[in-house]
Amino acid sequence: MKSIEGKNNVHRIKKQIAKSWHDVVAVNCVKYSNGKVVIESDHVKEEWHRYTEKLLNKEDTQDNNTTCKKVEVTCQLIRRDKILKE
């Protein structure tokens, strides 16, 4: 990596990683359920509030009578020193 091309690749990868780690800190717009896009912050907050209320108050329609089979399996102990030898 002493070449200029190698250094450029390192910087390019570093920039890509840094860019992917950025958090989204604000929502600038949101689409109403009727399809209209809203950009005013008060309306965006209202729509998010409506959406989360609807999502959290939705009736659970999944079947709660799920059964699982009990499986008996024997496991071998794997030691770290055995792995390091290989």
Summary of the structure (lengths in Angstrom):
residues: 86
radius of gyration: 26.2
end to end distance: 30.2
largest distance: 63.6
contacts: 113
relative contact order: 0.06
helix: 45%
strand: 5%
